[in-house]
Amino acid sequence: MVALAIISIALVSIYRLQSQTISMTNATKFYAIAPMLAQKKISEIEINKDINANGTGDFGDSFSGYKFNVSVSSVTSDILGDASDKLRQIDIKIIFNNEEFIYNVKTYRFIEEKY
């Protein structure tokens, strides 16, 4: 009876450790992939010169479960003068598994409007 109690306590501990390991693995995977996906969206905005890239979407079957929210806005700066017309603030939120994990990026880029 005592041996059975000891084994059950040990098994519960082992299962709890296994569960924590899986959870930490998912978090590590997300925080490794999310910055690359955010950089991908920033690069797409810069290449396409899309200053109206506001919206949401996903990354297709390659990264199922990952979604994004993008907001591009103008920034004014007295120091930059007329150059601030091209300055844009880009906010990107990468979401995984129905907001279980969220990664936010805010950056500034000089982007000329596409004509």
MOPAC internal coordinates of N, CA, C and O (Angstrom, degrees):
PM7 1SCF
backbone

  N    0.0000 0     0.00 0     0.00 0    0    0    0
  C    1.4368 1     0.00 0     0.00 0    1    0    0
  C    1.5379 1   110.69 1     0.00 0    2    1    0
  O    1.2310 1   121.37 1   136.99 1    3    2    1
  N    1.3310 1   114.97 1   -43.01 1    3    2    1
  C    1.4601 1   120.22 1   179.34 1    5    3    2
  C    1.5305 1   109.80 1   -65.91 1    6    5    3
  O    1.2310 1   120.86 1   138.39 1    7    6    5
  N    1.3209 1   115.96 1   -41.61 1    7    6    5
  C    1.4656 1   120.20 1   179.64 1    9    7    6
  C    1.5253 1   110.54 1   -62.69 1   10    9    7
  O    1.2310 1   120.09 1   140.05 1   11   10    9
  N    1.3183 1   117.43 1   -39.95 1   11   10    9
  C    1.4551 1   122.32 1   178.47 1   13   11   10
  C    1.5332 1   110.77 1   -64.08 1   14   13   11
  O    1.2310 1   120.04 1   139.69 1   15   14   13
  N    1.3171 1   117.52 1   -40.31 1   15   14   13
  C    1.4627 1   121.71 1   177.73 1   17   15   14
  C    1.5257 1   110.68 1   -64.56 1   18   17   15
  O    1.2310 1   120.18 1   137.89 1   19   18   17
  N    1.3112 1   117.27 1   -42.11 1   19   18   17
  C    1.4684 1   121.19 1   179.53 1   21   19   18
  C    1.5266 1   110.72 1   -65.20 1   22   21   19
  O    1.2310 1   120.37 1   136.62 1   23   22   21
  N    1.3176 1   116.90 1   -43.38 1   23   22   21
  C    1.4686 1   121.24 1   178.63 1   25   23   22
  C    1.5191 1   110.67 1   -63.74 1   26   25   23
  O    1.2310 1   119.74 1   138.01 1   27   26   25
  N    1.3222 1   118.11 1   -41.99 1   27   26   25
  C    1.4670 1   120.16 1  -179.79 1   29   27   26
  C    1.5311 1   111.45 1   -65.58 1   30   29   27
  O    1.2310 1   119.80 1   140.83 1   31   30   29
  N    1.3176 1   117.98 1   -39.17 1   31   30   29
  C    1.4727 1   121.06 1   176.87 1   33   31   30
  C    1.5259 1   109.79 1   -64.45 1   34   33   31
  O    1.2310 1   120.07 1   138.08 1   35   34   33
  N    1.3087 1   117.46 1   -41.92 1   35   34   33
  C    1.4656 1   121.20 1   179.66 1   37   35   34
  C    1.5245 1   110.94 1   -65.09 1   38   37   35
  O    1.2310 1   120.01 1   137.10 1   39   38   37
  N    1.3365 1   117.58 1   -42.90 1   39   38   37
  C    1.4677 1   120.97 1  -179.79 1   41   39   38
  C    1.5258 1   111.60 1   -65.35 1   42   41   39
  O    1.2310 1   119.95 1   140.20 1   43   42   41
  N    1.3131 1   117.71 1   -39.80 1   43   42   41
  C    1.4643 1   120.58 1   177.71 1   45   43   42
  C    1.5293 1   109.82 1   -61.79 1   46   45   43
  O    1.2310 1   120.34 1   137.71 1   47   46   45
  N    1.3032 1   116.96 1   -42.29 1   47   46   45
  C    1.4692 1   121.11 1   178.52 1   49   47   46
  C    1.5246 1   111.10 1   -63.96 1   50   49   47
  O    1.2310 1   120.54 1   137.67 1   51   50   49
  N    1.3111 1   116.58 1   -42.33 1   51   50   49
  C    1.4686 1   120.80 1  -179.85 1   53   51   50
  C    1.5280 1   110.16 1   -64.94 1   54   53   51
  O    1.2310 1   119.56 1   137.06 1   55   54   53
  N    1.3137 1   118.44 1   -42.94 1   55   54   53
  C    1.4651 1   121.53 1   179.02 1   57   55   54
  C    1.5241 1   111.25 1   -64.61 1   58   57   55
  O    1.2310 1   120.32 1   141.95 1   59   58   57
  N    1.3149 1   116.99 1   -38.05 1   59   58   57
  C    1.4639 1   120.58 1   177.94 1   61   59   58
  C    1.5243 1   109.90 1   -65.25 1   62   61   59
  O    1.2310 1   119.56 1   137.25 1   63   62   61
  N    1.3201 1   118.44 1   -42.75 1   63   62   61
  C    1.4601 1   121.78 1   177.23 1   65   63   62
  C    1.5280 1   111.56 1   -62.47 1   66   65   63
  O    1.2310 1   120.75 1   140.15 1   67   66   65
  N    1.3186 1   116.17 1   -39.85 1   67   66   65
  C    1.4629 1   120.53 1   178.41 1   69   67   66
  C    1.5255 1   110.38 1   -63.30 1   70   69   67
  O    1.2310 1   120.19 1   137.32 1   71   70   69
  N    1.3159 1   117.24 1   -42.68 1   71   70   69
  C    1.4582 1   122.10 1   178.54 1   73   71   70
  C    1.5246 1   111.15 1   -62.65 1   74   73   71
  O    1.2310 1   120.00 1   137.09 1   75   74   73
  N    1.3179 1   117.61 1   -42.91 1   75   74   73
  C    1.4641 1   121.23 1   178.49 1   77   75   74
  C    1.5297 1   111.33 1   -66.00 1   78   77   75
  O    1.2310 1   120.51 1   143.74 1   79   78   77
  N    1.3185 1   116.63 1   -36.26 1   79   78   77
  C    1.4575 1   120.69 1   178.63 1   81   79   78
  C    1.5244 1   110.71 1   -64.30 1   82   81   79
  O    1.2310 1   120.19 1   136.73 1   83   82   81
  N    1.3122 1   117.24 1   -43.27 1   83   82   81
  C    1.4649 1   121.41 1   178.32 1   85   83   82
  C    1.5293 1   110.22 1   -63.34 1   86   85   83
  O    1.2310 1   120.33 1   136.51 1   87   86   85
  N    1.3129 1   116.98 1   -43.49 1   87   86   85
  C    1.4586 1   121.43 1   179.05 1   89   87   86
  C    1.5284 1   111.39 1   -62.04 1   90   89   87
  O    1.2310 1   120.18 1   135.57 1   91   90   89
  N    1.3198 1   117.25 1   -44.43 1   91   90   89
  C    1.4677 1   120.95 1   179.45 1   93   91   90
  C    1.5254 1   111.01 1   -67.07 1   94   93   91
  O    1.2310 1   119.93 1   145.02 1   95   94   93
  N    1.3128 1   117.73 1   -34.98 1   95   94   93
  C    1.4556 1   121.41 1   177.89 1   97   95   94
  C    1.5205 1   110.71 1   -64.73 1   98   97   95
  O    1.2310 1   120.05 1   136.97 1   99   98   97
  N    1.3330 1   117.51 1   -43.03 1   99   98   97
  C    1.4652 1   121.29 1   177.55 1  101   99   98
  C    1.5218 1   111.13 1   -62.86 1  102  101   99
  O    1.2310 1   119.88 1   137.65 1  103  102  101
  N    1.3269 1   117.83 1   -42.35 1  103  102  101
  C    1.4610 1   121.58 1   179.03 1  105  103  102
  C    1.5253 1   110.65 1   -64.59 1  106  105  103
  O    1.2310 1   120.16 1   136.40 1  107  106  105
  N    1.3117 1   117.30 1   -43.60 1  107  106  105
  C    1.4617 1   121.33 1   179.68 1  109  107  106
  C    1.5212 1   111.02 1   -63.00 1  110  109  107
  O    1.2310 1   120.52 1   137.33 1  111  110  109
  N    1.3144 1   116.60 1   -42.67 1  111  110  109
  C    1.4589 1   121.25 1   178.56 1  113  111  110
  C    1.5242 1   110.15 1   -61.65 1  114  113  111
  O    1.2310 1   120.11 1   135.34 1  115  114  113
  N    1.3333 1   117.39 1   -44.66 1  115  114  113
  C    1.4574 1   120.72 1  -179.63 1  117  115  114
  C    1.5265 1   111.01 1   -62.02 1  118  117  115
  O    1.2310 1   120.08 1   131.47 1  119  118  117
  N    1.3327 1   117.44 1   -48.53 1  119  118  117
  C    1.4621 1   120.34 1  -176.71 1  121  119  118
  C    1.5246 1   113.14 1   -73.66 1  122  121  119
  O    1.2310 1   119.80 1   172.14 1  123  122  121
  N    1.3179 1   117.98 1    -7.86 1  123  122  121
  C    1.4623 1   121.17 1   171.00 1  125  123  122
  C    1.5302 1   110.67 1   -90.16 1  126  125  123
  O    1.2310 1   120.24 1   143.26 1  127  126  125
  N    1.3228 1   117.15 1   -36.74 1  127  126  125
  C    1.4660 1   121.60 1  -176.60 1  129  127  126
  C    1.5273 1   112.17 1   -84.59 1  130  129  127
  O    1.2310 1   119.64 1   141.17 1  131  130  129
  N    1.3231 1   118.30 1   -38.83 1  131  130  129
  C    1.4699 1   121.79 1  -174.04 1  133  131  130
  C    1.5325 1   113.52 1   -56.99 1  134  133  131
  O    1.2310 1   118.39 1   135.21 1  135  134  133
  N    1.3365 1   120.67 1   -44.79 1  135  134  133
  C    1.4678 1   118.39 1   178.56 1  137  135  134
  C    1.5319 1   113.32 1   -62.10 1  138  137  135
  O    1.2310 1   120.32 1   144.99 1  139  138  137
  N    1.3280 1   116.99 1   -35.01 1  139  138  137
  C    1.4615 1   119.73 1   178.02 1  141  139  138
  C    1.5249 1   111.40 1   -68.55 1  142  141  139
  O    1.2310 1   120.04 1   141.53 1  143  142  141
  N    1.3304 1   117.52 1   -38.47 1  143  142  141
  C    1.4594 1   120.20 1   177.60 1  145  143  142
  C    1.5242 1   111.10 1   -67.94 1  146  145  143
  O    1.2310 1   120.38 1   141.90 1  147  146  145
  N    1.3276 1   116.88 1   -38.10 1  147  146  145
  C    1.4682 1   120.42 1   176.86 1  149  147  146
  C    1.5267 1   109.95 1   -63.58 1  150  149  147
  O    1.2310 1   120.13 1   136.40 1  151  150  149
  N    1.3233 1   117.35 1   -43.60 1  151  150  149
  C    1.4654 1   120.42 1   178.18 1  153  151  150
  C    1.5218 1   110.86 1   -63.20 1  154  153  151
  O    1.2310 1   120.11 1   144.65 1  155  154  153
  N    1.3132 1   117.40 1   -35.35 1  155  154  153
  C    1.4670 1   121.68 1   177.35 1  157  155  154
  C    1.5222 1   110.00 1   -60.93 1  158  157  155
  O    1.2310 1   120.09 1   134.45 1  159  158  157
  N    1.3308 1   117.44 1   -45.55 1  159  158  157
  C    1.4679 1   120.75 1   179.47 1  161  159  158
  C    1.5242 1   111.01 1   -65.90 1  162  161  159
  O    1.2310 1   119.75 1   139.27 1  163  162  161
  N    1.3230 1   118.08 1   -40.73 1  163  162  161
  C    1.4605 1   121.14 1   178.02 1  165  163  162
  C    1.5334 1   110.05 1   -61.90 1  166  165  163
  O    1.2310 1   120.57 1   136.85 1  167  166  165
  N    1.3156 1   116.52 1   -43.15 1  167  166  165
  C    1.4670 1   120.75 1   179.07 1  169  167  166
  C    1.5221 1   111.17 1   -62.98 1  170  169  167
  O    1.2310 1   120.12 1   138.96 1  171  170  169
  N    1.3273 1   117.37 1   -41.04 1  171  170  169
  C    1.4629 1   120.65 1   178.31 1  173  171  170
  C    1.5268 1   111.07 1   -62.36 1  174  173  171
  O    1.2310 1   120.42 1   138.93 1  175  174  173
  N    1.3259 1   116.81 1   -41.07 1  175  174  173
  C    1.4666 1   120.56 1   178.61 1  177  175  174
  C    1.5213 1   110.14 1   -64.13 1  178  177  175
  O    1.2310 1   120.26 1   136.36 1  179  178  177
  N    1.3311 1   117.10 1   -43.64 1  179  178  177
  C    1.4663 1   120.63 1  -179.54 1  181  179  178
  C    1.5244 1   112.01 1   -66.67 1  182  181  179
  O    1.2310 1   120.12 1   136.03 1  183  182  181
  N    1.3236 1   117.38 1   -43.97 1  183  182  181
  C    1.4658 1   120.93 1  -178.13 1  185  183  182
  C    1.5185 1   110.88 1   -66.24 1  186  185  183
  O    1.2310 1   120.32 1   136.34 1  187  186  185
  N    1.3249 1   117.00 1   -43.66 1  187  186  185
  C    1.4645 1   121.45 1  -177.87 1  189  187  186
  C    1.5199 1   112.89 1   -83.15 1  190  189  187
  O    1.2310 1   120.68 1   173.09 1  191  190  189
  N    1.3447 1   116.31 1    -6.91 1  191  190  189
  C    1.4666 1   122.01 1  -176.57 1  193  191  190
  C    1.5280 1   110.24 1    50.51 1  194  193  191
  O    1.2310 1   121.45 1  -136.63 1  195  194  193
  N    1.3124 1   114.83 1    43.37 1  195  194  193
  C    1.4608 1   122.24 1  -175.21 1  197  195  194
  C    1.5299 1   109.90 1   -94.41 1  198  197  195
  O    1.2310 1   120.89 1   -89.68 1  199  198  197
  N    1.3351 1   115.91 1    90.32 1  199  198  197
  C    1.4670 1   119.55 1  -178.59 1  201  199  198
  C    1.5269 1   111.54 1   -80.31 1  202  201  199
  O    1.2310 1   120.38 1   176.42 1  203  202  201
  N    1.3152 1   116.87 1    -3.58 1  203  202  201
  C    1.4650 1   121.81 1   176.94 1  205  203  202
  C    1.5199 1   110.40 1  -112.17 1  206  205  203
  O    1.2310 1   120.18 1  -140.98 1  207  206  205
  N    1.3183 1   117.26 1    39.02 1  207  206  205
  C    1.4645 1   122.66 1  -174.48 1  209  207  206
  C    1.5228 1   112.78 1   -83.52 1  210  209  207
  O    1.2310 1   119.91 1  -160.99 1  211  210  209
  N    1.3147 1   117.77 1    19.01 1  211  210  209
  C    1.4640 1   120.37 1  -178.98 1  213  211  210
  C    1.5246 1   110.31 1   -64.28 1  214  213  211
  O    1.2310 1   120.96 1   -41.08 1  215  214  213
  N    1.3233 1   115.76 1   138.92 1  215  214  213
  C    1.4511 1   118.70 1   176.88 1  217  215  214
  C    1.5102 1   113.10 1   151.47 1  218  217  215
  O    1.2310 1   121.89 1     7.94 1  219  218  217
  N    1.3094 1   113.99 1  -172.06 1  219  218  217
  C    1.4569 1   121.36 1  -179.50 1  221  219  218
  C    1.5241 1   109.27 1  -127.89 1  222  221  219
  O    1.2310 1   121.08 1   -14.56 1  223  222  221
  N    1.3021 1   115.53 1   165.44 1  223  222  221
  C    1.4509 1   120.10 1   177.77 1  225  223  222
  C    1.5088 1   110.98 1   177.32 1  226  225  223
  O    1.2310 1   121.23 1     9.74 1  227  226  225
  N    1.3278 1   115.25 1  -170.26 1  227  226  225
  C    1.4579 1   120.34 1   177.42 1  229  227  226
  C    1.5137 1   108.81 1  -132.02 1  230  229  227
  O    1.2310 1   120.81 1    -0.98 1  231  230  229
  N    1.3154 1   116.07 1   179.02 1  231  230  229
  C    1.4546 1   121.76 1  -175.81 1  233  231  230
  C    1.5256 1   112.33 1  -106.54 1  234  233  231
  O    1.2310 1   120.20 1  -162.43 1  235  234  233
  N    1.3030 1   117.23 1    17.57 1  235  234  233
  C    1.4577 1   121.27 1   176.27 1  237  235  234
  C    1.5206 1   112.74 1    77.80 1  238  237  235
  O    1.2310 1   121.56 1    14.69 1  239  238  237
  N    1.3204 1   114.61 1  -165.31 1  239  238  237
  C    1.4646 1   121.06 1  -176.68 1  241  239  238
  C    1.5277 1   112.83 1   -70.93 1  242  241  239
  O    1.2310 1   120.45 1   156.51 1  243  242  241
  N    1.3217 1   116.74 1   -23.49 1  243  242  241
  C    1.4655 1   119.86 1  -179.45 1  245  243  242
  C    1.5240 1   111.99 1   -62.82 1  246  245  243
  O    1.2310 1   121.06 1   144.12 1  247  246  245
  N    1.3369 1   115.58 1   -35.88 1  247  246  245
  C    1.4665 1   121.40 1   179.84 1  249  247  246
  C    1.5214 1   108.77 1  -131.00 1  250  249  247
  O    1.2310 1   121.09 1  -116.96 1  251  250  249
  N    1.3257 1   115.52 1    63.04 1  251  250  249
  C    1.4658 1   119.45 1  -177.93 1  253  251  250
  C    1.5267 1   109.94 1   -65.28 1  254  253  251
  O    1.2310 1   121.38 1   -39.44 1  255  254  253
  N    1.3027 1   114.97 1   140.56 1  255  254  253
  C    1.4574 1   121.09 1  -178.29 1  257  255  254
  C    1.5140 1   113.12 1    94.70 1  258  257  255
  O    1.2310 1   120.14 1   164.31 1  259  258  257
  N    1.3405 1   117.33 1   -15.69 1  259  258  257
  C    1.4603 1   121.90 1   178.56 1  261  259  258
  C    1.5275 1   109.33 1   -93.37 1  262  261  259
  O    1.2310 1   120.64 1   -48.89 1  263  262  261
  N    1.3177 1   116.38 1   131.11 1  263  262  261
  C    1.4661 1   121.99 1   177.21 1  265  263  262
  C    1.5182 1   108.67 1  -129.80 1  266  265  263
  O    1.2310 1   121.25 1   -14.32 1  267  266  265
  N    1.3358 1   115.21 1   165.68 1  267  266  265
  C    1.4592 1   118.69 1   179.53 1  269  267  266
  C    1.5229 1   111.13 1  -139.98 1  270  269  267
  O    1.2310 1   121.37 1   -26.77 1  271  270  269
  N    1.3191 1   114.99 1   153.23 1  271  270  269
  C    1.4610 1   124.14 1   168.74 1  273  271  270
  C    1.5159 1   105.75 1  -123.30 1  274  273  271
  O    1.2310 1   120.28 1   -50.14 1  275  274  273
  N    1.3319 1   117.08 1   129.86 1  275  274  273
  C    1.4504 1   121.90 1  -179.51 1  277  275  274
  C    1.5156 1   109.60 1  -123.95 1  278  277  275
  O    1.2310 1   121.04 1   -41.60 1  279  278  277
  N    1.3221 1   115.62 1   138.40 1  279  278  277
  C    1.4546 1   121.97 1   175.41 1  281  279  278
  C    1.5200 1   107.95 1  -136.99 1  282  281  279
  O    1.2310 1   120.71 1   -55.46 1  283  282  281
  N    1.3391 1   116.24 1   124.54 1  283  282  281
  C    1.4587 1   121.69 1   177.06 1  285  283  282
  C    1.5197 1   107.00 1  -117.58 1  286  285  283
  O    1.2310 1   120.79 1   -53.24 1  287  286  285
  N    1.3263 1   116.09 1   126.76 1  287  286  285
  C    1.4624 1   119.58 1  -178.95 1  289  287  286
  C    1.5216 1   110.70 1  -136.47 1  290  289  287
  O    1.2310 1   121.10 1   -24.33 1  291  290  289
  N    1.3199 1   115.50 1   155.67 1  291  290  289
  C    1.4673 1   121.70 1   177.95 1  293  291  290
  C    1.5143 1   109.76 1   -76.12 1  294  293  291
  O    1.2310 1   121.42 1   -27.71 1  295  294  293
  N    1.3290 1   114.88 1   152.29 1  295  294  293
  C    1.4557 1   121.61 1   178.47 1  297  295  294
  C    1.5251 1   107.87 1  -128.33 1  298  297  295
  O    1.2310 1   120.68 1   -44.17 1  299  298  297
  N    1.3032 1   116.31 1   135.83 1  299  298  297
  C    1.4552 1   119.58 1   175.87 1  301  299  298
  C    1.5208 1   109.35 1  -106.31 1  302  301  299
  O    1.2310 1   121.81 1   -36.45 1  303  302  301
  N    1.3280 1   114.13 1   143.55 1  303  302  301
  C    1.4564 1   120.00 1  -179.63 1  305  303  302
  C    1.5264 1   108.65 1  -146.97 1  306  305  303
  O    1.2310 1   120.72 1   -55.87 1  307  306  305
  N    1.3159 1   116.23 1   124.13 1  307  306  305
  C    1.4570 1   120.25 1   177.10 1  309  307  306
  C    1.5316 1   111.05 1   -68.55 1  310  309  307
  O    1.2310 1   120.59 1   147.21 1  311  310  309
  N    1.2938 1   116.48 1   -32.79 1  311  310  309
  C    1.4646 1   121.11 1  -178.29 1  313  311  310
  C    1.5259 1   111.02 1   -66.89 1  314  313  311
  O    1.2310 1   120.13 1   139.33 1  315  314  313
  N    1.3306 1   117.36 1   -40.67 1  315  314  313
  C    1.4638 1   121.12 1  -177.23 1  317  315  314
  C    1.5251 1   112.97 1   -80.61 1  318  317  315
  O    1.2310 1   120.09 1   161.79 1  319  318  317
  N    1.3123 1   117.43 1   -18.21 1  319  318  317
  C    1.4645 1   120.78 1   179.22 1  321  319  318
  C    1.5129 1   112.02 1    64.56 1  322  321  319
  O    1.2310 1   120.58 1    49.32 1  323  322  321
  N    1.3413 1   116.50 1  -130.68 1  323  322  321
  C    1.4671 1   121.49 1  -177.57 1  325  323  322
  C    1.5293 1   112.56 1   -67.63 1  326  325  323
  O    1.2310 1   120.13 1   155.95 1  327  326  325
  N    1.3134 1   117.35 1   -24.05 1  327  326  325
  C    1.4704 1   120.19 1   179.47 1  329  327  326
  C    1.5221 1   111.58 1   -65.22 1  330  329  327
  O    1.2310 1   120.30 1   158.01 1  331  330  329
  N    1.3307 1   117.03 1   -21.99 1  331  330  329
  C    1.4700 1   119.29 1  -179.18 1  333  331  330
  C    1.5235 1   112.23 1   -69.04 1  334  333  331
  O    1.2310 1   120.20 1   168.18 1  335  334  333
  N    1.3532 1   117.22 1   -11.82 1  335  334  333
  C    1.4671 1   119.68 1   176.00 1  337  335  334
  C    1.5245 1   111.24 1   -63.70 1  338  337  335
  O    1.2310 1   120.60 1   154.89 1  339  338  337
  N    1.3240 1   116.45 1   -25.11 1  339  338  337
  C    1.4592 1   121.42 1  -179.21 1  341  339  338
  C    1.5268 1   112.95 1   -97.15 1  342  341  339
  O    1.2310 1   120.27 1   173.83 1  343  342  341
  N    1.3294 1   117.08 1    -6.17 1  343  342  341
  C    1.4628 1   120.86 1  -177.56 1  345  343  342
  C    1.5236 1   110.29 1   -79.19 1  346  345  343
  O    1.2310 1   120.73 1   -50.95 1  347  346  345
  N    1.3259 1   116.21 1   129.05 1  347  346  345
  C    1.4654 1   122.00 1  -178.72 1  349  347  346
  C    1.5298 1   109.72 1  -127.83 1  350  349  347
  O    1.2310 1   121.53 1   -38.62 1  351  350  349
  N    1.3092 1   114.69 1   141.38 1  351  350  349
  C    1.4633 1   120.90 1   172.34 1  353  351  350
  C    1.5150 1   106.90 1   -98.13 1  354  353  351
  O    1.2310 1   120.60 1   -52.66 1  355  354  353
  N    1.3101 1   116.46 1   127.34 1  355  354  353
  C    1.4641 1   121.85 1  -179.96 1  357  355  354
  C    1.5237 1   107.90 1  -114.96 1  358  357  355
  O    1.2310 1   120.89 1   -60.93 1  359  358  357
  N    1.3234 1   115.90 1   119.07 1  359  358  357
  C    1.4623 1   122.35 1   175.76 1  361  359  358
  C    1.5170 1   108.08 1  -110.07 1  362  361  359
  O    1.2310 1   120.86 1   -53.67 1  363  362  361
  N    1.3207 1   115.96 1   126.33 1  363  362  361
  C    1.4684 1   120.88 1   179.73 1  365  363  362
  C    1.5172 1   108.70 1  -128.76 1  366  365  363
  O    1.2310 1   121.67 1   -46.23 1  367  366  365
  N    1.3172 1   114.41 1   133.77 1  367  366  365
  C    1.4618 1   120.88 1   175.08 1  369  367  366
  C    1.5260 1   107.35 1  -120.57 1  370  369  367
  O    1.2310 1   120.66 1   -58.60 1  371  370  369
  N    1.3223 1   116.34 1   121.40 1  371  370  369
  C    1.4630 1   122.33 1   175.80 1  373  371  370
  C    1.5240 1   106.89 1  -100.02 1  374  373  371
  O    1.2310 1   121.02 1   -52.67 1  375  374  373
  N    1.3241 1   115.65 1   127.33 1  375  374  373
  C    1.4690 1   121.85 1  -175.59 1  377  375  374
  C    1.5237 1   108.54 1  -121.41 1  378  377  375
  O    1.2310 1   121.14 1   -41.56 1  379  378  377
  N    1.3161 1   115.43 1   138.44 1  379  378  377
  C    1.4597 1   119.94 1   177.39 1  381  379  378
  C    1.5245 1   110.26 1  -130.34 1  382  381  379
  O    1.2310 1   121.45 1   -42.56 1  383  382  381
  N    1.3206 1   114.84 1   137.44 1  383  382  381
  C    1.4610 1   122.26 1   171.56 1  385  383  382
  C    1.5313 1   112.11 1    56.45 1  386  385  383
  O    1.2310 1   121.50 1  -124.03 1  387  386  385
  N    1.3421 1   114.73 1    55.97 1  387  386  385
  C    1.4745 1   121.31 1   177.47 1  389  387  386
  C    1.5226 1   112.76 1    53.95 1  390  389  387
  O    1.2310 1   121.37 1  -129.13 1  391  390  389
  N    1.3295 1   114.99 1    50.87 1  391  390  389
  C    1.4653 1   124.00 1   176.25 1  393  391  390
  C    1.5325 1   114.15 1    67.57 1  394  393  391
  O    1.2310 1   120.68 1  -156.76 1  395  394  393
  N    1.3248 1   116.30 1    23.24 1  395  394  393
  C    1.4682 1   118.74 1   172.24 1  397  395  394
  C    1.5264 1   109.19 1   -66.84 1  398  397  395
  O    1.2310 1   121.38 1   141.22 1  399  398  397
  N    1.3538 1   114.96 1   -38.78 1  399  398  397
  C    1.4538 1   121.43 1   176.46 1  401  399  398
  C    1.5234 1   108.16 1  -128.06 1  402  401  399
  O    1.2310 1   120.51 1   -41.99 1  403  402  401
  N    1.3360 1   116.64 1   138.01 1  403  402  401
  C    1.4668 1   122.14 1   179.39 1  405  403  402
  C    1.5257 1   108.37 1  -134.27 1  406  405  403
  O    1.2310 1   121.14 1   -44.63 1  407  406  405
  N    1.3344 1   115.42 1   135.37 1  407  406  405
  C    1.4606 1   121.93 1   178.15 1  409  407  406
  C    1.5263 1   107.42 1  -128.06 1  410  409  407
  O    1.2310 1   119.92 1   -56.48 1  411  410  409
  N    1.3395 1   117.76 1   123.52 1  411  410  409
  C    1.4595 1   123.04 1  -178.55 1  413  411  410
  C    1.5182 1   110.94 1  -110.76 1  414  413  411
  O    1.2310 1   121.24 1   -39.81 1  415  414  413
  N    1.3362 1   115.23 1   140.19 1  415  414  413
  C    1.4596 1   121.79 1   175.59 1  417  415  414
  C    1.5250 1   108.00 1  -133.47 1  418  417  415
  O    1.2310 1   120.96 1   -45.29 1  419  418  417
  N    1.3274 1   115.77 1   134.71 1  419  418  417
  C    1.4630 1   121.45 1   172.42 1  421  419  418
  C    1.5229 1   106.49 1  -127.63 1  422  421  419
  O    1.2310 1   120.99 1   -53.90 1  423  422  421
  N    1.3283 1   115.71 1   126.10 1  423  422  421
  C    1.4548 1   120.40 1  -178.94 1  425  423  422
  C    1.5233 1   109.28 1  -142.52 1  426  425  423
  O    1.2310 1   121.05 1   -15.36 1  427  426  425
  N    1.3016 1   115.60 1   164.64 1  427  426  425
  C    1.4573 1   122.05 1   178.54 1  429  427  426
  C    1.5175 1   108.44 1  -123.38 1  430  429  427
  O    1.2310 1   120.59 1   -43.20 1  431  430  429
  N    1.3355 1   116.48 1   136.80 1  431  430  429
  C    1.4573 1   121.95 1  -179.52 1  433  431  430
  C    1.5247 1   109.25 1  -140.35 1  434  433  431
  O    1.2310 1   121.20 1   -30.59 1  435  434  433
  N    1.3263 1   115.31 1   149.41 1  435  434  433
  C    1.4477 1   120.77 1   170.65 1  437  435  434
  C    1.5173 1   106.70 1   -89.26 1  438  437  435
  O    1.2310 1   120.66 1   -64.52 1  439  438  437
  N    1.3230 1   116.34 1   115.48 1  439  438  437
  C    1.4649 1   121.23 1  -178.30 1  441  439  438
  C    1.5281 1   107.73 1  -132.49 1  442  441  439
  O    1.2310 1   121.11 1   -58.08 1  443  442  441
  N    1.3167 1   115.49 1   121.92 1  443  442  441
  C    1.4626 1   119.45 1   175.00 1  445  443  442
  C    1.5035 1   108.90 1   -78.88 1  446  445  443
  O    1.2310 1   120.72 1   -36.01 1  447  446  445
  N    1.3206 1   116.24 1   143.99 1  447  446  445
  C    1.4531 1   120.66 1   179.63 1  449  447  446
  C    1.5308 1   108.83 1   -69.71 1  450  449  447
  O    1.2310 1   121.07 1   -41.96 1  451  450  449
  N    1.3245 1   115.56 1   138.04 1  451  450  449
  C    1.4630 1   121.68 1   179.49 1  453  451  450
  C    1.5238 1   108.45 1   -77.53 1  454  453  451
  O    1.2310 1   120.54 1   -47.79 1  455  454  453
  N    1.3026 1   116.57 1   132.21 1  455  454  453
  C    1.4824 1   120.87 1  -179.50 1  457  455  454
  C    1.4906 1   111.44 1  -102.92 1  458  457  455
  O    1.2310 1   120.10 1   180.00 1  459  458  457

